[in-house]
């Protein structure tokens, strides 16, 4: 019981601390501990192009602004499917919970932990902070994390100046960031970025909750 209470207190403290400080991901921590290079420059949400914010929402979680961390419609569909968690249904909030607090890989245990964590960070952090953390810890290449480092490496510019086409390429690369290079898009990435642009046209104002105020 003491271990459980102690773990909860540490989690609560981390949730509060991470409301204000730059947040590392567990993958970044793993690389630091094994003396592997990490390329990440933390930037605030107002220094990330709205084009990228909306493109990531359109690509990864179109109901981001309407759910409370967990998209129960998609999650119930996945749990009823024989493929289970392998089909995904992770919201941006659940992905943030995984990236910051949990481990990579797919399992019912990790998915079960993602759900309460995602609900908690949605409540404590709010939509803008969640997307800010996500865009600063997302992996965009081997040892490459965050929108600013990705924009500089692939396009030679800050994340604040990303065009709609560049943002769509970065969003389209997220499902397979090691193999997809936004600067030299393969046919698969071109297809994915085109899909992101079509979803953006359908998103409308549903992605505006995460834009910097």
Secondary structure, DSSP 8 states (H G I E B T S, - for coil): -HHHHHHHHHHHHHHHHTTTS----HHHHHHHHTT---B-----GGGS-HHHHHHHHHHH-TTTTTSSS--HHHHHHHHTSTTGGGG----HHHHHHHHHHS-SS--HHHHHHHHHHHHHHHHHHHHHHHHHHHHHH-EEETTEESHHHHHHHHHSS-GGG--HHHHHHHHHHGGGTTT--GGG--HHHHHHHHHHHHHHHHHGGGGGGGS--
